[in-house]
C-alpha cells in the first residue's frame, strides 16, 4: 500500500488529506485509491473526488 500527501483540504474539518492506494495483484482487479484526512479520518474514493470536480 502506498501513502502520498496531497495538497487538498478535508471537506469535513478542513484538515490535511493524504492519498492511499494499492496495485491489484491480478489484472482482473483494478487499481484502487482513496483519500483520508489526518485529523478526522474522513474517507472518500478517488473516483468520487474526480466526479465532484466535473460537476457544473
N, C-alpha and C positions, 0 to 999 in steps of 0.2 A: 504494500500500500504506500502511496506517495502523499505527502502533505506539502502544500505550497501556500505561502502567504499571498493574499490578493488585496489590492487597494480598494475594497468595496466595503461600505458600511452596512451593518446589520439593519434590516428594516424594522426589527422589533425593539432593539435597545440602542442603536447607533454605534455599537461596538465594532471591533475589527473582525473580519471574516478570514477564513482560510479554506482552501480547496483540498479535498481528499479524493483520491481516485485509485482504481486498480485496473490492471490489464487482465482480461479474461484469459484463462489458460487454454480454452478451446475456441476455435473460430465460430462455433455456433453461438456463443455468448458474446455480447458486445461490451466494449469498454464502458465502465460506469464511473461517474464522478459526481460529487455533491459538495456543497458549501456549508461550513459550520461556523458559528460565532464563538469566539474565545470567551466572551463574558457570560452570555445567557444560554448558550448551547442550541440556539435556533438552527434548524437544518432545512435545506431545500436542495432539490436536484439541480444540476447544472442545466438540464433541459428546461425545467420550469423557469429558471432565471433568464435563459435565452428567449423564451416566449414572451416574458414581460418587457423585454427590450423592443420588441417589434409590434407591440400593441399601440394602436393610434389613439 
